[in-house]
Structures are given as C-alpha cells and as structure tokens.
Amino acid sequence: MPLKFMSLLAAVVVFGSWGLGHADVPSTEHIAACNSEAQDAASKGSADRTASPNTKDQSRAAEARRDTAPSDAAGRAARSSDPQLEGMDAEGAKDPLYQADYRTCMRKAGF
C-alpha cells in the first residue's frame, strides 16, 4: 500500500506542476513598461546602465538594422520566439544596449 501511495503522490506532483515551468506570454502592460524602461536607460547613456549586451544582442541588432521586416502599428518588432524579446520596439531592436535593457526588464517581470 505505501508503494501505491508514493506512486500516486509522485504522479500528482509531476502532473500538477506541469504548467509551472512554462512562462506566461508578456502582456501589453509588460511590453510597454519594458520598452519605456529600455528607452529611459538608453537616454541616460552607458554610465547608468545595469544591463550589458551579449553576443546575441549584438547579432540581433545588426540583423534588425539590415532587416526590412515590417513592424506592427505600434512600432513593435515582429513576434519573437524568445519571451524576453516579445514586443520590443522595432527601432530599439536595432540597438544592442536597448535589447539588453529590455531583456533584463522582461526577466525581472518573470519572462
């Protein structure tokens, strides 16, 4: 009997926590707040930055500067498979420092 109980308990834990590992999709409020935060950080200059761009930020920014893909009506870049980049401002996506600040903000928001 204890073995059946332990198996049932293990199944409940595994299947009950299935959705916990998947982050929610950023809301328009998260997107707006992070674009605003990244824009504020960009206007302050590099001395006040808390985020540093990584190699992927550099390459994505270079690609965004080359890319002529349309943005949506709000000026956000196309959908991203990375929730930390979802909804980023299309012009901001061209700046690796902006991307780093935006990613940091989204990470702090749980994405």
C-alpha positions as CSV (number, residue, x, y, z in Angstrom):
1,M,0.0,0.0,0.0
2,P,2.7,2.6,0.7
3,L,4.2,2.0,-2.8
4,K,0.8,2.8,-4.4
5,F,0.5,5.9,-2.3
6,M,4.0,7.0,-3.2
7,S,3.3,6.4,-6.9
8,L,0.1,8.4,-6.7
9,L,1.8,11.2,-4.9
10,A,4.6,11.3,-7.4
11,A,2.1,11.4,-10.3
12,V,0.2,14.3,-8.6
13,V,3.4,16.3,-8.1
14,V,4.6,15.7,-11.7
15,F,1.4,16.4,-13.5
16,G,0.2,19.1,-11.0
17,S,3.3,21.2,-11.6
18,W,3.3,20.7,-15.4
19,G,2.4,24.3,-16.1
20,L,4.8,25.9,-13.6
21,G,7.8,25.5,-15.9
22,H,6.1,27.4,-18.7
23,A,6.2,31.2,-18.5
24,D,3.2,33.3,-19.4
25,V,3.1,35.4,-22.5
26,P,4.0,39.0,-21.8
27,S,1.0,41.3,-21.5
28,T,0.8,44.7,-23.3
29,E,1.5,46.3,-19.9
30,H,4.7,44.3,-19.5
31,I,5.8,45.2,-23.1
32,A,5.0,48.9,-22.7
33,A,6.8,49.1,-19.3
34,C,9.9,47.3,-20.6
35,N,10.0,49.4,-23.7
36,S,9.7,52.5,-21.6
37,E,12.4,51.3,-19.2
38,A,14.8,50.4,-22.0
39,Q,14.2,53.8,-23.7
40,D,14.9,55.6,-20.4
41,A,18.1,53.6,-19.9
42,A,19.1,54.4,-23.5
43,S,18.6,58.1,-23.0
44,K,20.7,58.1,-19.8
45,G,23.8,56.8,-21.5
46,S,26.1,53.9,-20.8
47,A,27.3,55.2,-17.4
48,D,23.9,54.4,-15.7
49,R,23.2,51.1,-17.4
50,T,22.6,48.0,-15.3
51,A,22.5,45.6,-18.3
52,S,25.2,44.8,-20.8
53,P,24.6,43.5,-24.3
54,N,25.7,39.9,-25.0
55,T,26.9,38.5,-28.4
56,K,23.3,37.6,-29.3
57,D,22.1,41.1,-28.6
58,Q,24.9,42.4,-30.9
59,S,24.0,40.0,-33.8
60,R,20.2,40.6,-33.4
61,A,20.7,44.3,-33.5
62,A,22.9,44.0,-36.6
63,E,20.2,41.9,-38.2
64,A,17.4,44.3,-37.2
65,R,19.4,47.2,-38.8
66,R,19.6,45.1,-42.1
67,D,16.1,43.7,-41.9
68,T,13.2,45.5,-43.6
69,A,10.6,43.4,-42.0
70,P,7.5,45.5,-41.1
71,S,6.7,46.3,-37.6
72,D,3.2,46.4,-36.2
73,A,1.1,49.6,-35.9
74,A,2.6,50.3,-32.5
75,G,6.2,50.1,-33.9
76,R,7.0,46.8,-32.2
77,A,9.2,44.3,-34.0
78,A,7.8,41.1,-35.3
79,R,6.9,38.3,-32.8
80,S,9.8,36.6,-31.2
81,S,10.2,33.0,-30.1
82,D,12.1,34.4,-27.0
83,P,9.6,35.8,-24.5
84,Q,12.2,38.2,-23.2
85,L,12.2,39.9,-26.6
86,E,8.5,39.7,-27.3
87,G,7.0,43.1,-28.3
88,M,10.3,45.0,-28.3
89,D,10.2,48.4,-30.1
90,A,11.4,47.9,-33.7
91,E,13.8,50.9,-33.5
92,G,15.1,49.8,-30.1
93,A,15.8,46.3,-31.5
94,K,18.5,47.9,-33.7
95,D,20.4,48.9,-30.5
96,P,22.2,46.1,-28.6
97,L,22.1,48.2,-25.4
98,Y,18.4,48.7,-25.7
99,Q,17.9,44.9,-26.3
100,A,20.0,44.2,-23.1
101,D,17.9,46.6,-21.1
102,Y,14.6,45.2,-22.5
103,R,15.7,41.6,-21.8
104,T,16.6,42.5,-18.3
105,C,13.3,44.2,-17.6
106,M,11.4,41.2,-19.0
107,R,13.5,38.8,-17.0
108,K,12.7,40.8,-13.8
109,A,9.0,40.6,-14.8
110,G,9.3,36.8,-14.9
111,F,9.7,36.1,-18.6
